[in-house]
Amino acid sequence: MLNPVKLEHFRNLVALSAADGRIEEIERSTLLRIATNQHIPTDRVNVMLSKAGEYAYLIPQNIKERESQLQEMIDLALIDGVLDEAELALIRMVAEKLQFTREELNDILRQRKVGD
């Protein structure tokens, strides 16, 4: 059975990835890798990706909520123990959409002991 919280967080990642009107191939492949690690079936992911433009995502107004969402995304990306370039690129893109500066993101990554 799919964890509804993980599924909702993944849907938010899809919405954030599509916020600029398209999902780049690097974003798509990273999302597929994260979904695999979260045991989200590929057919479910494909449906989510096809409907990505329909998902509404509101940026949390509270800094703690924005940071929590970014931390959760980093956790999802690190589920396999490795943060590769594609995952880092997606995290940077999401951080920007969540209105974090590059310096703030770097601080968060350093706190997580993830190299930039």
Residue, then its C-alpha position, 0 to 999 in steps of 0.5 A: m500500500l502506498n504511503p499517502v504522505k509520501l505520495e502527496h510529497f511526491r505530487n508536490l515535487v511534480a507540481l514544483s517541477a512543472a511550475d515553469g510550464r514544462i518538466e525538463e528531461i533531467e527533472r523527469s528522470t530524477l522524479l522517476r528515480i525518486a518515485t522508484n525509491q519511494h515504491i511509487p508505481t511507474d504507471r502512477v508516476n506517468v499519470m502524475l507527470s501527464k497531469a502535472g500542469e493541473y496540480a496547484y502548488l502554493i508556496p508556504q508563506n511560513i519560512k519553517e514550512r518552506e524549509s520543511q518542504l525543502q528538507e523533505m525533498i532532500d530526504l527523498a533524494l537521499i533515500d538511496g544514500v547518494l545525491d547525484e547531479a540531477e537530484l541536486a539540480l532539481i533541488r536547486m530549482v525547487a529551492e528557487k521556486l520556494q524563494f530560497t537564495r543559493e546561499e540559504l540552500n548551500d547552508i541547508l545542504r551543509q547542515r545535512k552534510v551534503g556537498d555543493 
